Amino acid sequence: MSAPHPAARTLLLTGASGGVGTLMRSLLPRYGYTLRLLDARPVEGEPDAITADLADRETLREAVRGVDGILHLAGISLEAPFEKILRANIEGTYHLYEAARLEGVSRVVFASSNHAVGYTPAPLDGGSPIPADTPHRPDTFYGLSKCFGEDLAQLYWDKHGLETVSVRIGSCFPEPTSVRMLSIWLSPADAARLFHAALTAEGVGHTVVYGGSANTRAWMDLSGARALGYEPRDDSEPYAADLIAKEGELDPANPAHHHLGGPFLVDPPIWPY
């Protein structure tokens, strides 16, 4: 891809009070963004944040009006009954894209997930990382909603010229909390680097990339993300010894270990993931 264009200045951040959204509120302004915050719940310490559900089309359209880009983190981030996933993650994402189309927003970064391909076998034997073009294999209704979001983004690019980078986030926490997470961890600082690259790279059309750090034990192929200009700097390996001492090594016979989706494949899912 060609050299990045100047950073979008005004960025709508949906899901601003969530885990990743909270982290990005402090990190993204360092890249020159003015954040417009939106969440279904009040955002603590942010009196100007927009409190609205994604079903509120009028408020949503007002929220996207005049922004240079959208980082869409809103929605349910764990497995839930289908009716709840349908309303928040499927219908809500559609409403966001319609608002963006109507207001002429040119770029969305969509928080997809490794759970869109959760039934893909993990390369526990040190094999090649999983490529971003691997077919959808959702592990839950949640993962299914991320498949829908990726396909919706493709439709809006093909039909309306609205560009999206769909980022299949591994696990974005200040530090990895399980042995499995050593292979899919995305540090908050690397997440900000990746989102910035996704917002500023030229000619993305609809591009699907994985969101992970430069982990020694990486399962996900980051070549697509690097093509956007992303250069991860963090590695989960410094946390490995303590986590392995606590949990032991991954067991290929454990269904929570041998697929990319991990504990989402177990019914009911087990946490932490």
C-alpha positions as CSV (number, residue, x, y, z in Angstrom):
1,M,0.0,0.0,0.0
2,S,1.1,3.6,-0.6
3,A,2.3,6.0,2.0
4,P,-0.2,7.0,4.7
5,H,-2.2,10.2,4.3
6,P,-2.4,12.7,7.2
7,A,-4.1,11.4,10.3
8,A,-7.9,11.9,10.6
9,R,-8.3,14.6,13.1
10,T,-11.8,14.0,14.5
11,L,-12.5,10.4,15.4
12,L,-15.7,8.9,16.7
13,L,-14.9,6.3,19.3
14,T,-17.9,4.0,19.9
15,G,-17.8,1.8,23.0
16,A,-15.8,4.5,24.7
17,S,-16.5,3.2,28.3
18,G,-15.6,-0.4,27.5
19,G,-12.3,-2.1,28.2
20,V,-10.5,-1.3,25.0
21,G,-12.3,2.0,24.5
22,T,-11.1,3.2,27.9
23,L,-7.6,2.3,27.0
24,M,-7.8,4.1,23.7
25,R,-9.2,7.3,25.2
26,S,-5.8,8.0,26.7
27,L,-3.6,6.6,24.0
28,L,-5.1,7.8,20.7
29,P,-4.9,11.5,21.3
30,R,-1.1,11.1,21.3
31,Y,-1.5,10.5,17.5
32,G,-3.3,13.8,17.0
33,Y,-6.9,12.7,17.2
34,T,-9.7,14.7,18.8
35,L,-12.0,12.1,20.1
36,R,-15.8,12.2,20.0
37,L,-17.0,9.6,22.5
38,L,-20.1,7.4,22.3
39,D,-21.4,4.7,24.5
40,A,-24.7,3.2,25.7
41,R,-23.5,4.0,29.2
42,P,-22.2,7.3,30.6
43,V,-18.5,7.6,30.1
44,E,-17.0,8.4,33.5
45,G,-15.1,11.7,33.6
46,E,-16.3,12.7,30.1
47,P,-19.3,15.0,30.4
48,D,-19.3,15.7,26.7
49,A,-19.6,12.1,25.7
50,I,-22.7,11.0,23.8
51,T,-24.8,8.5,25.7
52,A,-26.8,6.6,23.1
53,D,-27.7,3.1,22.1
54,L,-26.8,2.0,18.5
55,A,-30.5,1.6,17.9
56,D,-30.9,5.3,18.2
57,R,-30.4,6.2,14.5
58,E,-31.0,9.9,14.8
59,T,-28.5,10.4,17.6
60,L,-26.1,8.0,15.8
61,R,-26.3,10.0,12.7
62,E,-25.6,13.2,14.6
63,A,-22.6,11.5,16.3
64,V,-20.9,10.6,13.0
65,R,-21.6,13.9,11.3
66,G,-18.4,15.7,10.5
67,V,-16.0,13.1,11.8
68,D,-13.0,12.0,9.7
69,G,-13.1,8.4,10.8
70,I,-14.8,6.0,13.2
71,L,-13.2,3.4,15.5
72,H,-16.1,1.0,16.2
73,L,-15.6,-0.8,19.4
74,A,-19.2,-0.8,20.7
75,G,-21.2,-3.9,21.2
76,I,-21.2,-7.0,23.4
77,S,-17.7,-8.4,23.7
78,L,-18.5,-11.9,25.1
79,E,-20.9,-14.6,24.2
80,A,-24.6,-13.8,24.9
81,P,-28.0,-15.0,23.9
82,F,-28.5,-14.5,20.1
83,E,-31.3,-11.9,20.6
84,K,-28.9,-9.7,22.5
85,I,-26.0,-10.2,20.0
86,L,-28.5,-9.5,17.2
87,R,-29.5,-6.2,18.6
88,A,-26.1,-4.9,19.8
89,N,-23.6,-6.4,17.4
90,I,-25.5,-7.1,14.2
91,E,-28.2,-4.5,13.9
92,G,-26.1,-2.0,15.8
93,T,-23.2,-2.3,13.4
94,Y,-25.6,-1.9,10.4
95,H,-27.0,1.3,12.0
96,L,-23.5,2.6,12.4
97,Y,-22.6,1.9,8.7
98,E,-25.8,3.4,7.5
99,A,-25.1,6.6,9.5
100,A,-21.6,6.7,8.2
101,R,-22.8,6.3,4.6
102,L,-25.4,9.0,4.9
103,E,-23.0,11.4,6.4
104,G,-20.2,10.7,4.0
105,V,-17.7,9.3,6.4
106,S,-14.8,7.7,4.4
107,R,-13.1,5.3,6.9
108,V,-14.2,2.9,9.6
109,V,-12.0,0.7,11.7
110,F,-14.1,-2.2,12.8
111,A,-13.2,-4.2,15.9
112,S,-13.6,-7.7,14.6
113,S,-12.2,-10.7,16.6
114,N,-10.2,-13.9,16.4
115,H,-13.6,-15.5,17.3
116,A,-14.7,-14.9,13.7
117,V,-12.4,-17.8,12.9
118,G,-12.4,-19.4,16.3
119,Y,-12.8,-23.0,15.1
120,T,-9.6,-22.7,13.1
121,P,-6.9,-25.0,14.7
122,A,-4.2,-23.2,16.6
123,P,-0.6,-23.8,15.4
124,L,0.4,-25.4,18.7
125,D,3.2,-27.3,17.0
126,G,4.9,-24.1,16.0
127,G,3.5,-24.2,12.5
128,S,2.8,-21.2,10.3
129,P,0.6,-18.4,11.8
130,I,-3.0,-18.3,10.7
131,P,-3.5,-16.1,7.6
132,A,-6.1,-13.3,7.5
133,D,-7.8,-14.9,4.5
134,T,-8.7,-18.0,6.4
135,P,-12.4,-18.7,5.9
136,H,-14.9,-17.7,8.6
137,R,-15.3,-20.3,11.3
138,P,-17.2,-18.5,14.1
139,D,-17.1,-20.2,17.5
140,T,-20.1,-18.4,19.1
141,F,-23.0,-16.1,18.3
142,Y,-20.5,-13.4,19.2
143,G,-18.0,-14.7,16.6
144,L,-20.8,-14.9,14.1
145,S,-21.6,-11.2,14.7
146,K,-18.0,-10.4,13.8
147,C,-18.3,-12.4,10.6
148,F,-21.4,-10.3,9.8
149,G,-19.5,-7.1,10.5
150,E,-16.7,-8.0,8.2
151,D,-19.1,-9.0,5.4
152,L,-21.1,-5.8,6.0
153,A,-17.9,-3.8,5.7
154,Q,-17.1,-5.5,2.4
155,L,-20.6,-4.7,1.1
156,Y,-20.3,-1.0,2.0
157,W,-17.0,-0.8,0.3
158,D,-18.2,-2.6,-2.9
159,K,-21.5,-0.8,-3.0
160,H,-20.8,2.6,-1.5
161,G,-17.1,3.1,-1.5
162,L,-16.9,3.3,2.3
163,E,-13.4,2.0,3.4
164,T,-12.9,-0.3,6.4
165,V,-10.1,-2.1,8.1
166,S,-11.5,-5.0,10.1
167,V,-9.1,-5.8,12.9
168,R,-9.5,-9.3,14.3
169,I,-8.3,-8.4,17.8
170,G,-6.8,-11.2,19.8
171,S,-6.9,-10.2,23.5
172,C,-6.2,-6.5,24.4
173,F,-5.4,-6.2,28.0
174,P,-2.6,-4.4,29.8
175,E,-0.8,-7.7,30.2
176,P,-1.7,-11.3,29.2
177,T,-3.7,-13.2,31.8
178,S,-3.4,-16.8,30.6
179,V,-0.9,-19.0,28.8
180,R,-3.2,-19.1,25.7
181,M,-3.2,-15.3,25.7
182,L,0.6,-15.3,25.2
183,S,-0.1,-16.2,21.6
184,I,-2.8,-13.7,20.8
185,W,-2.0,-10.7,23.1
186,L,-2.4,-7.2,21.7
187,S,-0.9,-4.7,24.1
188,P,-2.8,-1.4,24.5
189,A,0.1,0.6,23.1
190,D,0.3,-1.7,20.0
191,A,-3.5,-1.5,19.7
192,A,-3.2,2.3,19.4
193,R,-0.4,1.9,16.8
194,L,-2.5,-0.5,14.8
195,F,-5.7,1.6,14.9
196,H,-3.7,4.6,13.9
197,A,-2.2,2.7,10.9
198,A,-5.7,1.4,10.0
199,L,-7.1,4.9,10.0
200,T,-4.3,6.5,7.9
201,A,-3.2,3.9,5.4
202,E,-4.1,4.7,1.8
203,G,-6.2,2.5,-0.4
204,V,-7.5,-0.1,2.1
205,G,-10.8,-0.8,0.4
206,H,-12.0,-3.4,2.8
207,T,-8.9,-5.1,4.5
208,V,-9.0,-7.7,7.2
209,V,-6.0,-7.9,9.5
210,Y,-5.2,-9.6,12.8
211,G,-4.6,-7.5,15.9
212,G,-1.7,-8.9,17.9
213,S,1.6,-7.8,19.3
214,A,5.0,-9.0,18.2
215,N,4.6,-12.1,20.4
216,T,7.3,-14.8,20.3
217,R,4.5,-17.4,20.4
218,A,2.2,-15.7,17.9
219,W,-0.6,-17.7,16.3
220,M,-1.8,-14.9,14.0
221,D,-0.2,-13.6,10.8
222,L,0.5,-9.9,11.1
223,S,1.7,-9.3,7.6
224,G,-1.5,-7.6,6.5
225,A,-1.4,-5.3,9.5
226,R,2.3,-4.5,8.8
227,A,1.3,-3.6,5.2
228,L,-0.8,-0.8,6.7
229,G,2.3,0.6,8.4
230,Y,1.8,-1.1,11.7
231,E,5.0,-1.9,13.6
232,P,4.3,-3.8,16.9
233,R,6.8,-3.2,19.6
234,D,5.6,-5.4,22.5
235,D,6.0,-9.1,23.2
236,S,4.1,-11.3,25.7
237,E,7.2,-13.4,26.4
238,P,8.3,-11.6,29.6
239,Y,5.0,-12.8,31.1
240,A,5.4,-16.4,30.0
241,A,7.4,-18.0,32.8
242,D,5.0,-16.8,35.6
243,L,1.9,-17.9,33.6
244,I,3.3,-21.3,32.7
245,A,4.3,-21.9,36.3
246,K,0.7,-21.1,37.3
247,E,-1.2,-22.9,34.6
248,G,1.2,-25.3,32.8
249,E,1.8,-25.5,29.1
250,L,-1.1,-25.6,26.6
251,D,-2.6,-29.1,26.2
252,P,-3.5,-30.1,22.6
253,A,-6.2,-32.4,24.0
254,N,-8.0,-29.5,25.7
255,P,-10.7,-28.0,23.5
256,A,-10.0,-24.6,25.1
257,H,-6.4,-24.8,23.9
258,H,-6.3,-26.4,20.4
259,H,-8.4,-23.9,18.4
260,L,-7.9,-20.2,18.0
261,G,-11.2,-19.4,19.8
262,G,-9.9,-21.1,23.0
263,P,-12.5,-21.2,25.8
264,F,-15.2,-19.8,23.5
265,L,-15.5,-23.3,22.1
266,V,-16.4,-24.7,25.5
267,D,-20.1,-24.6,26.4
268,P,-20.6,-22.5,28.4
269,P,-17.4,-20.4,27.7
270,I,-14.9,-20.3,30.5
271,W,-13.1,-17.2,31.6
272,P,-10.6,-15.6,31.6
273,Y,-10.1,-16.1,27.9
